[in-house]
């Protein structure tokens, strides 16, 4: 998985063998919108009604594809979460993008996930995620006081790693 943050809630993900672009309209000035979405297999807008809601109660881990599963795809599934998205594939860890003040209940479904925290408004849901699940990595995408955001999340990290994303630079997980 490769995560590139461009600013605000705009991301380009190489995930599950596909390219997923999130919120291309939120890209800052100076980012070529055509280049941003070029080659994308899927473009997702946060809060879009055409994205199905995530069902935390009915969730089951995706089965990894085997050689016998020829013809099936490990295509990422994108679901809407209150204040963000959940992206899952049988080939990679789940990715949970928090981009606003949501009220999602975090539990077993978020264990070993990569948690992407986009903006200071998403810090409270990120704290809830770290209290309710054992995430693998927190990728922090904030403009402004990064030190305050790190200080806020650090006591809750447990075994999770913490990376600070820099706009325009990719993080390979």
C-alpha positions as CSV (number, residue, x, y, z in Angstrom):
1,X,0.0,0.0,0.0
2,X,1.2,3.5,-0.8
3,X,-0.4,6.6,0.6
4,X,0.2,10.0,-0.9
5,X,-1.4,13.0,0.8
6,X,-1.8,16.2,-1.2
7,X,-3.5,18.4,1.5
8,X,-6.8,18.5,3.3
9,X,-8.7,15.3,2.5
10,X,-7.1,14.7,-0.9
11,X,-5.2,11.3,-1.2
12,X,-3.9,9.0,-3.9
13,X,-3.7,5.4,-2.7
14,X,-2.1,2.4,-4.4
15,X,-4.1,-0.2,-2.6
16,X,-5.0,-3.8,-3.5
17,X,-3.5,-3.5,-7.0
18,X,-5.5,-0.4,-7.8
19,X,-5.2,3.3,-7.6
20,X,-7.9,5.0,-5.5
21,X,-8.1,8.8,-5.5
22,X,-10.0,10.4,-2.6
23,X,-11.4,13.9,-2.8
24,X,-9.6,15.2,-5.8
25,X,-11.5,18.5,-5.5
26,X,-9.8,19.1,-2.2
27,X,-6.3,19.2,-3.8
28,X,-4.5,22.4,-3.0
29,X,-3.7,25.0,-5.7
30,X,-0.7,24.0,-7.8
31,X,-1.7,20.3,-8.0
32,X,-2.7,19.3,-11.5
33,X,-6.2,17.8,-11.2
34,X,-5.9,15.8,-14.4
35,X,-2.5,14.3,-13.4
36,X,-3.9,13.6,-9.9
37,X,-6.7,11.4,-11.3
38,X,-4.8,10.0,-14.3
39,X,-4.7,6.2,-14.2
40,X,-7.1,6.0,-11.2
41,X,-9.2,2.9,-11.0
42,X,-11.6,4.6,-8.6
43,X,-12.4,8.2,-7.5
44,X,-14.1,8.5,-4.2
45,X,-15.6,11.6,-2.6
46,X,-15.9,11.7,1.2
47,X,-19.6,11.7,2.2
48,X,-20.8,10.6,-1.2
49,X,-24.1,8.8,-1.0
50,X,-23.1,6.4,-3.8
51,X,-20.6,4.8,-1.4
52,X,-22.2,2.2,0.8
53,X,-22.2,2.6,4.5
54,X,-19.8,0.5,6.5
55,X,-21.5,-2.2,8.6
56,X,-19.4,-2.7,11.7
57,X,-21.8,-5.3,13.2
58,X,-21.9,-7.5,10.1
59,X,-18.2,-7.1,9.3
60,X,-16.1,-10.2,8.6
61,X,-12.4,-10.1,7.5
62,X,-11.9,-10.5,3.8
63,X,-10.5,-13.8,2.8
64,X,-7.1,-13.8,1.1
65,X,-7.2,-14.9,-2.5
66,X,-5.7,-18.3,-3.3
67,X,-4.4,-19.8,-6.5
68,X,-7.7,-21.7,-6.9
69,X,-9.6,-18.4,-6.9
70,X,-8.5,-17.6,-10.5
71,X,-10.8,-15.1,-12.0
72,X,-11.8,-13.4,-8.7
73,X,-10.3,-10.0,-8.0
74,X,-9.0,-8.6,-4.8
75,X,-10.4,-5.3,-5.8
76,X,-10.7,-2.9,-2.9
77,X,-14.1,-2.3,-1.4
78,X,-14.8,1.2,-0.2
79,X,-17.3,1.9,2.5
80,X,-18.5,5.2,4.1
81,X,-17.8,5.6,7.8
82,X,-19.1,8.5,9.9
83,X,-16.4,11.1,9.2
84,X,-14.4,9.0,6.8
85,X,-14.0,5.8,4.8
86,X,-13.0,2.2,5.3
87,X,-11.1,0.5,2.4
88,X,-10.6,-3.2,2.4
89,X,-8.9,-5.8,0.3
90,X,-8.1,-9.4,0.9
91,X,-4.4,-8.7,0.0
92,X,-3.6,-5.8,2.4
93,X,-4.4,-4.4,5.8
94,X,-7.7,-2.4,6.0
95,X,-7.2,1.3,5.6
96,X,-9.4,3.6,7.8
97,X,-9.4,7.3,6.7
98,X,-10.7,9.7,9.3
99,X,-11.3,13.1,7.9
100,X,-13.8,14.7,10.2
101,X,-15.5,14.5,13.6
102,X,-17.3,11.2,13.3
103,X,-18.9,9.0,15.8
104,X,-17.9,5.5,14.5
105,X,-17.6,2.6,17.0
106,X,-14.2,1.0,16.7
107,X,-13.7,-2.6,17.5
108,X,-12.3,-5.9,16.1
109,X,-12.9,-4.7,12.6
110,X,-10.2,-2.1,12.9
111,X,-7.5,-4.3,14.4
112,X,-4.3,-4.3,12.4
113,X,-5.7,-1.5,10.2
114,X,-3.7,1.5,8.9
115,X,-5.4,4.6,10.3
116,X,-5.0,7.8,8.3
117,X,-5.9,10.9,10.3
118,X,-6.7,13.8,7.9
119,X,-6.8,17.1,9.8
120,X,-7.2,18.2,13.4
121,X,-11.0,17.6,13.3
122,X,-10.2,13.9,13.0
123,X,-8.1,13.7,16.2
124,X,-11.0,12.8,18.5
125,X,-12.2,9.9,16.3
126,X,-8.6,8.8,16.0
127,X,-8.4,8.7,19.8
128,X,-11.6,6.6,19.9
129,X,-10.0,4.2,17.3
130,X,-6.9,3.8,19.4
131,X,-9.0,3.1,22.5
132,X,-11.3,0.6,20.7
133,X,-8.9,-1.3,18.3
134,X,-5.3,-2.3,18.0
135,X,-4.3,-0.5,14.8
136,X,-1.0,-1.2,13.1
137,X,-0.1,2.3,12.0
138,X,-1.3,5.8,12.4
139,X,-0.5,8.1,9.5
140,X,-1.0,11.7,10.5
141,X,-1.9,14.2,7.7
142,X,-2.4,17.6,9.4
143,X,-1.6,21.1,8.4
144,X,-0.6,23.2,11.4
145,X,0.5,22.1,14.8
146,X,1.9,18.6,14.2
147,X,3.6,18.4,17.6
148,X,0.3,19.0,19.4
149,X,-1.4,16.2,17.3
150,X,1.5,13.8,18.1
151,X,1.4,14.6,21.8
152,X,-2.4,14.0,21.8
153,X,-2.2,10.6,20.1
154,X,1.1,9.3,21.6
155,X,-0.2,8.0,24.9
156,X,-2.8,5.9,23.1
157,X,-0.6,4.3,20.5
158,X,0.3,1.1,22.3
159,X,2.1,-1.1,19.7
160,X,1.0,1.1,16.8
161,X,3.5,3.0,14.8
162,X,3.1,6.7,14.0
163,X,4.1,8.5,10.8
164,X,3.6,12.1,9.9
165,X,2.7,12.5,6.2
166,X,4.2,15.4,4.2
167,X,2.1,16.8,1.5
168,X,3.1,15.4,-1.9
169,X,5.4,12.7,-0.5
170,X,4.3,9.0,-0.6
171,X,4.4,6.7,2.4
172,X,4.8,3.0,1.5
173,X,3.4,0.7,4.1
